């Protein structure tokens, strides 16, 4: 069991070593070819956006399984903080969850309660399924391993979350604080101004708190140079662009280039 690459979370392992990881977000395309292509391009993870995206439980299950076989870590941005949503998403094969609109440490404790098995949480036990590559074995061993391998990422995108950031980051089981630039800027009264000094000051605060708590800081960006800059500042979980932007911008460059 220990050598099975299907059930190894390479992103979680890299972050635990203090390394940086790079991935992207997928919002619309439900083809199982997408994670295979992203893996071929060298990305380490893909976030399937079930908050704003179009995914059903069936499509998430298929995309997660193919991602794992392709060697790219599947993470799902869940649409809500509910037991059924969190636990079921992980049972369907996601190796991590990104939880949006979190505002307090109590909410984070609810997240870890449903994302982790006993003794760390209360996730229901259903083994021998896709998230264990249909392998069976000692339940306690599997539960301990999945507790270690499962990524819990908390999205920081409200003024309330910023005010309570240290408490949020201190909840056991949190692996990363993930900056949502657009919603954060909007919550700070600066809609669309993600490069405003007040907003970037919060970015730096998130990085500092994450570093102090021994977890990763992450962000979703669309500009490569900005990603390089924030990586130099300490961001380690880098989400760059999404499949929509990649396709539209590439198509625009082609159409304009031959016009």
C-alpha positions in Angstrom: 0.0 0.0 0.0 2.8 2.4 0.8 4.2 2.3 -2.7 1.0 2.8 -4.6 1.3 6.1 -6.6 -2.4 6.4 -7.1 -3.0 7.0 -3.4 0.0 9.3 -2.9 -0.7 13.0 -2.8 2.5 14.5 -4.4 1.4 18.1 -3.8 0.8 17.5 -0.1 4.2 15.8 0.2 5.9 18.7 -1.7 4.3 21.3 0.5 5.3 19.4 3.6 8.9 19.6 2.4 8.6 23.4 2.0 8.6 23.3 -1.8 6.4 25.3 -4.2 3.8 23.7 -6.5 2.1 25.1 -9.6 -1.3 24.2 -11.0 -4.4 25.7 -12.7 -8.2 25.8 -12.3 -10.7 24.2 -14.5 -14.2 25.7 -14.7 -16.1 24.5 -17.8 -14.5 21.6 -19.6 -15.6 18.2 -18.4 -13.5 16.0 -20.8 -11.3 13.5 -19.1 -8.6 14.5 -21.6 -8.2 17.9 -19.8 -6.3 16.7 -16.7 -4.2 14.4 -18.8 -3.2 17.3 -21.0 -2.4 19.5 -18.0 -0.3 16.7 -16.5 1.5 16.4 -19.8 2.2 20.1 -19.6 4.0 19.6 -16.2 1.4 21.0 -13.8 1.3 19.4 -10.4 -2.4 20.0 -9.5 -5.7 21.0 -11.0 -8.6 22.6 -9.1 -12.0 21.7 -10.4 -14.3 24.6 -9.6 -17.6 23.3 -8.2 -18.3 26.7 -6.6 -18.7 28.7 -9.9 -18.2 25.9 -12.4 -20.6 23.5 -14.1 -19.5 20.2 -12.6 -21.8 17.4 -11.4 -20.8 14.8 -8.9 -20.4 12.3 -11.8 -18.0 14.5 -13.7 -16.0 15.3 -10.6 -15.6 11.6 -9.9 -14.4 10.9 -13.5 -12.1 13.9 -13.6 -10.6 13.0 -10.2 -9.9 9.4 -11.1 -8.3 10.3 -14.4 -6.2 13.0 -12.7 -4.8 10.6 -10.2 -4.0 8.1 -12.9 -2.2 10.9 -14.9 -0.2 11.9 -11.8 -1.7 15.3 -11.3 -3.3 16.0 -7.9 -7.1 16.7 -8.2 -8.5 19.3 -5.8 -12.1 20.5 -5.8 -13.3 23.9 -4.8 -16.5 22.9 -3.0 -19.6 25.0 -3.3 -20.5 25.0 0.3 -19.5 24.0 3.8 -21.6 20.9 4.4 -20.8 17.4 5.6 -22.2 15.8 2.5 -20.3 18.1 0.1 -16.9 17.8 1.8 -16.9 14.1 2.7 -18.5 13.0 -0.5 -16.1 15.0 -2.7 -13.2 13.3 -1.0 -14.9 9.9 -1.3 -15.3 10.5 -5.0 -11.5 10.7 -5.4 -10.5 14.3 -4.8 -7.2 14.5 -3.0 -7.9 17.9 -1.6 -10.6 20.5 -1.0 -10.5 24.3 -1.4 -13.2 25.8 0.8 -14.4 29.3 -0.2 -16.1 32.1 1.8 -14.7 30.9 5.2 -14.9 33.6 7.8 -14.0 32.0 11.2 -12.0 29.4 13.0 -15.3 27.7 13.9 -16.1 27.2 10.3 -12.6 25.8 9.7 -13.1 23.3 12.5 -16.3 22.2 10.7 -14.3 21.7 7.5 -11.7 19.5 9.2 -14.4 17.7 11.0 -15.8 16.3 7.8 -12.5 16.1 5.8 -10.7 14.0 8.4 -11.3 10.6 9.8 -11.2 9.8 13.5 -9.4 10.8 15.7 -8.9 14.1 13.8 -12.5 14.4 12.6 -15.8 12.6 12.0 -15.6 11.7 8.3 -17.7 8.6 7.5 -15.7 5.5 6.8 -16.2 4.0 3.3 -13.0 2.3 2.1 -12.2 0.0 -0.8 -13.4 2.7 -3.2 -11.9 5.1 -5.7 -10.0 7.1 -3.1 -8.1 4.0 -2.1 -7.8 2.7 -5.7 -10.4 0.0 -4.7 -7.8 -1.5 -2.4 -8.8 -2.9 1.0 -6.8 -3.4 4.1 -6.6 -2.4 7.7 -9.1 0.4 8.3 -7.1 2.2 10.9 -4.0 2.2 8.6 -6.0 3.5 5.7 -7.7 6.2 7.7 -4.4 7.4 9.1 -2.9 7.5 5.7 -5.8 9.4 4.1 -5.7 11.9 7.0 -2.1 12.6 6.1 -2.7 12.7 2.4 -5.8 14.9 2.2 -5.2 18.6 1.5 -7.4 21.1 3.3 -7.1 24.6 1.8 -9.0 27.5 3.2 -9.8 30.4 0.9 -9.2 33.8 2.4 -11.4 36.3 0.5 -13.3 38.3 3.1 -12.4 41.1 5.5 -13.8 39.0 8.3 -11.4 36.2 7.5 -8.5 38.6 7.4 -9.4 39.9 10.9 -9.5 36.3 12.3 -6.6 35.0 10.2 -4.3 33.7 12.9 -7.1 31.8 14.6 -8.1 30.3 11.2 -4.5 29.3 10.5 -4.1 27.7 13.9 -6.8 25.1 13.4 -5.2 21.6 13.2 -5.5 20.0 9.8 -5.2 23.2 7.7 -2.5 22.8 5.0 -2.8 26.2 3.2 -4.4 29.6 3.2 -5.5 30.5 -0.3 -5.9 34.1 -1.4 -8.9 34.9 -3.6 -7.8 38.3 -5.0 -11.0 39.4 -6.6 -13.4 38.6 -3.8 -10.9 39.9 -1.2 -10.5 43.2 -3.0 -14.3 43.5 -3.2 -14.7 42.7 0.5 -12.2 45.4 1.3 -14.2 48.0 -0.6 -11.8 48.0 -3.6 -13.6 46.0 -6.3 -11.4 45.1 -9.2 -8.3 46.7 -7.6 -6.3 43.6 -6.8 -3.0 45.5 -7.1 -4.1 48.3 -4.6 -1.6 48.7 -1.8 -4.2 47.8 0.8 -5.0 44.5 -1.0 -1.4 43.6 -1.5 -0.7 44.4 2.1 -3.2 41.7 3.0 -1.5 39.3 0.6 1.7 39.8 2.6 -0.1 39.4 5.9 -1.5 36.0 4.7 2.0 34.9 3.7 3.4 36.0 7.1 0.7 34.2 9.1 1.0 31.0 7.0 4.8 31.0 7.4 4.5 31.5 11.2 2.0 28.6 11.5 4.1 26.3 9.3 1.6 26.0 6.5 1.5 27.1 2.8 0.2 30.4 1.4 -1.5 30.2 -2.0 -3.1 32.5 -4.5 -5.0 32.4 -7.9 -3.4 34.7 -10.5 -3.7 35.2 -14.2 -0.4 36.9 -14.9 2.9 34.9 -15.1 5.1 37.8 -13.9 2.8 38.4 -11.0 3.0 34.7 -10.1 6.8 34.9 -10.1 6.7 38.0 -8.0 4.4 36.5 -5.3 6.4 33.3 -5.3 9.5 35.3 -4.5 7.5 36.8 -1.6 6.6 33.3 -0.2 3.6 32.0 -2.0 4.1 28.3 -2.4 0.7 27.0 -3.8 0.5 28.9 -7.1 -2.7 28.6 -9.2 -2.2 30.3 -12.5 -5.0 31.0 -15.0 -7.7 28.5 -16.0 -8.7 26.5 -19.0 -11.0 29.2 -20.3 -8.4 31.9 -20.3 -5.8 29.6 -21.8 -8.0 28.7 -24.7 -9.4 32.2 -25.4 -6.1 34.0 -25.1 -4.4 31.4 -27.3 -7.1 31.7 -29.9 -7.0 35.5 -29.8 -3.2 35.4 -30.3 -3.6 33.1 -33.3 -6.5 35.1 -34.9 -4.7 38.5 -34.4 -1.4 37.1 -35.5 -2.7 36.0 -38.9 -5.1 38.9 -39.4 
